[in-house]
Amino acid sequence: MDLFTEIGKATNPNSAKNDLKRLESIPFFEGKKKTIPQWKQILVWLQAGKSLTSLEALRMFNCLNLKGRIFDLRKKGYNIPNPAEKIKTSSGKWIAKYKLVKEYFPYF
């Protein structure tokens, strides 16, 4: 069963529910090594005390949507300031630089 063949079958709007169920049953990782989710890779990087820009995330984690992954981490309760630090590039554009804020708990 080929993924692209199955996607080609999922074009009939009348049978969208059945097509979706069939697509969900395809084993995407068959014969491949499972990967760590991008949000976990980004979290480990930020927990190491390092900052991250969208270009760095693209290069290191193949993450095209760093803003979305940061949103996911914030929803999970991680303290990442908003707005993030802004950096001006050599071309004059502004980019966001994200960093995890470690909170200090003196009683623990």
N, C-alpha and C positions, 0 to 999 in steps of 0.2 A: 504494500500500500504506500503510495507516494503522496507526500503532502501537497504538491502542486496539482496533482490529479484530483485530490479531494477538494481543494479550493476551487478548482474549475467546476466541480459538481455543485458547489454552494452558491450558484448564481440565480436560482429560481426563487423569487420573493415569496411564492406561495408555500414553499417548504423550508423556510428559513430555520424554523425550530429544529426540524429533523437534521438539516445540514449542519447546524451548530453542534448538535449532539454527536454527529459523526466526526466532526473536526476535533471536538474535545477528546474523543477516544483515541486519537492518533498518538502513538508514543514518540514524543518529540526527542527524547534523550536516548532512544534505542541505539546502542552501540557507541554512545558518546559519553564522555566524562561529564557529570553534572557540575555546574559552576555555582559559585557563591553569588547570591544576589548583589546587585550593585549597591543597594543601600547599606548592606553589611560591610562591604569593602570600604565604602566611604566613611562609615562610622568608625571602623578600626583606624583608618588614616587620621580622622579628626581626634579620636581618643588618644592618639600618640602625641597630641599637642601641635599638630601641623595644620596649616591653613590650606584652602583649596579654591581654585578658580575654575570656571567652566572649561577653559582650554586644558588645564591640568587634568581635570576629570575625564575629558575626552581622550587624552593621551594615555592615562594610566588605567582607566576602568572602562573604556569604550562607552562612556555615559554621555549621551547627547542632551539630556535634560537634567542637569544638576539641580536646577531650581525645584524641579518636581521631587527629586530624591531628598533634598533638604526639607521640603514640605512634609514628606513622609516621616522623616526623622523628628521633626517638630511635633507631629501628631502622636508619635510614640513617646513623647515627653522629654526629648533631649533639648537642652538649652542652647540654641543657636540664634544669636541676636538677629533681629530684623529691624531696620535694614542692615544688611551686611556691610562690611568695610568696602568702600569704593576706591578703586585704583584707576589712575589715568594711564593709558597705554602710550607707547611712543607715537602712535598714529592719532592720538587725541581722543580716542574713545574711552568711555568709562566701563569698567567691568566690576562685578561683585566678587569679593573674596570672603569665603565663609570660614568660621572657626568655632569650635565647640567651647563653650564657657564651662569651666570646671568650677562647681560651687564648693565652698568650704563649709564643712559641717564639724564644728569643734567638739560636739558631744558624742561623736561616733568613733 
